Amino acid sequence: MMASQTDEPTVLPPYPQSLAGILLAAREAVMAPLREHLREACFTDQQWRVLRVLSHAGPQDASTIARLALLHPPSVTRILRDLIARGLLARDTDRDDKRRSVIRLTSEGSRQIAVTAKNTAVLLAAYESAFGVERLRRLSDEMQALVTALEPFAPETSGGHLAETDV
């Protein structure tokens, strides 16, 4: 790390009080209880994110899934292979570009999402109760504003903000 113009050492807060530390702690506070529900449904965090992306965005190519789910493309390739083998997703040829594949939910995939979403919705309602609906909405708005404000700092080659362990 470069010294400041006065050659005094840069003082950083202890990691738990740093922006990255606080954000990671908040993510874990949200995710730890959710992971139990996902494990019961036999999903990893990343698999759930892929399923959620497809449930909201409809059929997509693998690159778009990776970008929307905030996952690295090689991880998405592995996840898609597993979810297709389990019968939750299907790979089709794009009607407009026969060289391109699109991934879609199967009826079983949609059913699994509905069951798992019902279970996680109870926990999300508890989060709202514990933190406050309005506070949670404001926090969400502020977090989205932070992501938008920091996008110019993301390396071009990273494909944006990637977080392999979030839902």
C-alpha positions as CSV (number, residue, x, y, z in Angstrom):
1,M,0.0,0.0,0.0
2,M,1.3,3.4,-0.9
3,A,2.0,5.9,1.9
4,S,0.1,9.2,1.9
5,Q,1.6,12.4,0.6
6,T,2.9,13.1,4.1
7,D,4.6,9.7,4.3
8,E,2.6,8.8,7.3
9,P,1.3,5.3,7.4
10,T,-2.3,4.8,6.3
11,V,-4.4,3.7,9.2
12,L,-7.2,1.3,8.5
13,P,-9.9,0.4,10.9
14,P,-9.9,-3.1,12.3
15,Y,-11.2,-5.5,9.7
16,P,-14.6,-6.2,11.6
17,Q,-15.2,-2.4,11.4
18,S,-14.1,-2.0,7.8
19,L,-16.7,-1.6,5.0
20,A,-15.8,-5.0,3.6
21,G,-15.9,-6.6,7.1
22,I,-19.3,-5.2,7.9
23,L,-20.7,-6.2,4.5
24,L,-19.4,-9.7,4.9
25,A,-20.8,-10.0,8.5
26,A,-24.2,-8.7,7.2
27,R,-24.2,-11.2,4.4
28,E,-23.4,-14.0,6.8
29,A,-26.1,-12.9,9.2
30,V,-28.6,-13.1,6.3
31,M,-27.2,-16.3,4.8
32,A,-26.5,-18.6,7.7
33,P,-30.1,-19.3,8.6
34,L,-31.1,-19.4,4.9
35,R,-28.4,-22.0,4.2
36,E,-30.2,-24.4,6.5
37,H,-33.3,-24.2,4.3
38,L,-31.3,-24.5,1.1
39,R,-29.5,-27.6,2.5
40,E,-32.8,-29.2,3.3
41,A,-33.8,-28.6,-0.3
42,C,-30.4,-30.0,-1.5
43,F,-29.2,-26.7,-2.9
44,T,-26.0,-24.7,-2.5
45,D,-26.2,-21.0,-2.2
46,Q,-24.9,-20.7,-5.8
47,Q,-27.4,-23.2,-7.2
48,W,-30.2,-21.3,-5.5
49,R,-29.0,-18.1,-7.1
50,V,-29.0,-19.6,-10.6
51,L,-32.5,-21.0,-10.0
52,R,-33.8,-17.6,-8.8
53,V,-32.2,-15.8,-11.7
54,L,-34.0,-18.1,-14.2
55,S,-37.3,-17.9,-12.3
56,H,-37.3,-14.2,-12.5
57,A,-35.5,-13.5,-15.8
58,G,-36.7,-16.5,-17.8
59,P,-34.5,-18.6,-20.1
60,Q,-31.0,-17.2,-20.5
61,D,-27.6,-18.1,-21.9
62,A,-24.9,-19.2,-19.4
63,S,-23.0,-15.8,-19.6
64,T,-26.1,-13.9,-18.7
65,I,-26.9,-16.3,-15.9
66,A,-23.3,-15.8,-14.6
67,R,-23.7,-12.0,-14.7
68,L,-27.1,-11.9,-13.1
69,A,-26.3,-14.5,-10.4
70,L,-22.9,-12.7,-9.7
71,L,-21.0,-15.9,-10.3
72,H,-17.9,-16.8,-12.2
73,P,-18.7,-18.4,-15.6
74,P,-16.7,-21.7,-14.8
75,S,-18.9,-22.0,-11.6
76,V,-22.0,-21.5,-13.6
77,T,-21.0,-24.2,-16.1
78,R,-20.6,-26.7,-13.2
79,I,-23.8,-25.6,-11.6
80,L,-25.8,-25.9,-14.8
81,R,-24.4,-29.4,-15.5
82,D,-25.5,-30.5,-12.0
83,L,-29.0,-28.9,-12.1
84,I,-29.6,-30.3,-15.6
85,A,-28.6,-33.8,-14.5
86,R,-31.1,-33.4,-11.6
87,G,-33.9,-32.5,-14.0
88,L,-34.4,-29.0,-12.6
89,L,-33.1,-27.2,-15.8
90,A,-33.0,-27.9,-19.5
91,R,-30.7,-26.7,-22.2
92,D,-32.3,-25.7,-25.5
93,T,-31.0,-24.3,-28.8
94,D,-31.7,-20.6,-29.3
95,R,-34.4,-20.2,-32.0
96,D,-32.7,-17.1,-33.5
97,D,-29.1,-18.3,-33.2
98,K,-28.7,-22.0,-33.5
99,R,-25.1,-21.8,-32.2
100,R,-26.3,-20.5,-28.9
101,S,-27.8,-22.5,-26.0
102,V,-30.4,-21.1,-23.6
103,I,-31.1,-22.6,-20.2
104,R,-34.6,-22.8,-18.8
105,L,-36.4,-24.1,-15.7
106,T,-38.2,-27.4,-16.0
107,S,-41.5,-27.9,-14.3
108,E,-39.7,-29.8,-11.6
109,G,-37.3,-26.9,-11.2
110,S,-40.2,-24.5,-10.9
111,R,-41.8,-26.8,-8.3
112,Q,-38.6,-27.0,-6.3
113,I,-38.3,-23.2,-6.3
114,A,-41.9,-22.7,-5.1
115,V,-41.4,-25.1,-2.2
116,T,-38.0,-23.6,-1.2
117,A,-39.2,-20.1,-1.6
118,K,-42.2,-20.8,0.7
119,N,-39.8,-21.9,3.4
120,T,-37.3,-19.1,3.0
121,A,-40.1,-16.5,2.9
122,V,-41.0,-17.3,6.5
123,L,-37.4,-16.5,7.5
124,L,-37.3,-13.3,5.4
125,A,-40.5,-12.2,7.1
126,A,-38.7,-12.8,10.5
127,Y,-35.9,-10.6,9.2
128,E,-38.4,-7.8,8.4
129,S,-39.9,-8.2,11.9
130,A,-36.5,-8.1,13.6
131,F,-35.0,-5.2,11.6
132,G,-38.2,-3.3,10.5
133,V,-39.8,-3.4,7.1
134,E,-39.0,0.3,6.3
135,R,-35.4,0.0,7.6
136,L,-34.8,-3.1,5.5
137,R,-36.2,-1.3,2.5
138,R,-34.0,1.7,3.1
139,L,-31.0,-0.5,3.7
140,S,-31.7,-2.3,0.4
141,D,-32.0,0.9,-1.5
142,E,-28.8,2.2,0.0
143,M,-26.9,-1.0,-0.7
144,Q,-28.1,-0.8,-4.3
145,A,-26.9,2.8,-4.5
146,L,-23.5,1.7,-3.1
147,V,-23.2,-1.0,-5.8
148,T,-24.1,1.6,-8.5
149,A,-21.7,4.2,-7.1
150,L,-18.8,1.7,-6.9
151,E,-19.3,0.1,-10.4
152,P,-16.7,2.4,-12.0
153,F,-14.1,0.9,-9.6
154,A,-14.7,-2.7,-10.7
155,P,-12.0,-4.2,-12.9
156,E,-13.3,-4.5,-16.5
157,T,-12.1,-8.1,-16.7
158,S,-14.0,-9.2,-13.6
159,G,-17.5,-8.9,-15.2
160,G,-18.7,-6.8,-12.3
161,H,-19.2,-7.5,-8.7
162,L,-18.9,-11.2,-8.0
163,A,-19.7,-12.8,-4.7
164,E,-19.6,-16.6,-5.0
165,T,-21.2,-17.3,-1.6
166,D,-24.3,-15.0,-1.7
167,V,-27.9,-15.8,-2.5
